[in-house]
Amino acid sequence: MSIRSLFNKTALIERSTPSRAATGEVSHSWATVADDVPCSLREIRGASSIEGAGVAMEADFMAFFAWGTDVKTDSEGGAPDRVTIDEVAYTVVYVAGAPQRDAYVAAYLKRRA
């Protein structure tokens, strides 16, 4: 059985482009990176801290995508990618690949308020 057969949802992935106003205030505009991306979503039970590059991050969901899906925690000074699944928006806090290539990409997500 292929891992792709477990992808029972679709996601919208958006990436931020920062811009600085004359006042110095930074704002972000969002552009679609990909739409209708097959994925699966799993809630993380209880508090989950991820230690990556010496930084602790909190996540409450994991999304699984096909290997090679373009999803990032930051983009050239921009904010982390925004992922929307079932009309609920999440912030990407960490991305990890599977031990075997061609398996999946796991994105740890924090639900946006």
N, C-alpha and C positions, 0 to 999 in steps of 0.2 A: 504494500500500500504506500502510496506517495504522501508526503507531508502536505502537499497542496490539496489533497482531498479533505483535509481537516479545516481548511480555510472556509468558514461559513459566514463571513461578514465581508463588507468592503469598507475601505477607508479613503478619506480625502486627506492628502498630505500637503501642507502649506509651509512656505519658507518666508522669513522676514527679511526685509531690506531696510536698514536704518537710514534715517535722514536727520540732519541737525538744522534746526531753525536758527534764525539770526540771534535769538535769545539764548541759544545754547541748548535748548530743550531737544531731546532726541525722541523721535516718533518712529513707528514701524509701520510699513505697508506690507501686506501679505499677498503673496502670489502662489497660485496652485502649482505644485511640483508634479503631482499625479492625482488622478481621481479614479474611483472604482477599483482601488487596489485590493486584491483578495487578501484576507487576513483572518486571524482568530483573536479573540480577546479573552483574557482571564483576569479575574479579580485576585489581588494578593490579599490574603486574609491576615489581619493584624498589621502592625507597623512594619514596614520594610525599609531598612537602610542599605544603601549600596555604597561600598567603598570603591571609588575609582579615582586614580591619579591623586590620592591623598585627600579627596573631597568626599564628604558624606552627603548623599542625596536621598530624598524620600520619594517612594513611588507607591501607588496603590493599585495599579493595573499593569499587565504585560500584554503587548500585542506582538503577534508572530506574523512575519511577512516572508515571502519567497526570498531566497538568497539573492543579493544584489539590489534589493529595493533601496532607493535613495531616501533614507531617513536619517536625520542628524540631530545632535544636541546643540550645535551652534553653526552659524554660517557667516564667516567673515565679519565678525563683530555684530552680527544680528542676534536676535533672540533664538532660543531653541525652536525646532520645528513644532508646528501645531498639527495634531492628528485628530480628525473628527470621525467617529464611528457611531452609527445609530443616532445621529444628531447630537452627540455629546462630544465636547471638545476636551482634548488632553494636551499637556505639554510634555515633550520628550525630555526625560532627564538622564537617560543612559541608553546606549545601544551596544548590543553584544551579538556576535555571530555564533553559529553553532560550531561544535568541534569539527564537523565534517563540512567541507565546501558543498555547495548545492543543496544544503538542507534548509536552513531558515535564518532569519535575522530576528532577534528578540529586542523589542523596544520597551523599556520601562517607562511608564507614563504616570503623570500626576493629573488628576481631574482638575480642570480649570473652574474657578468660581464663577 
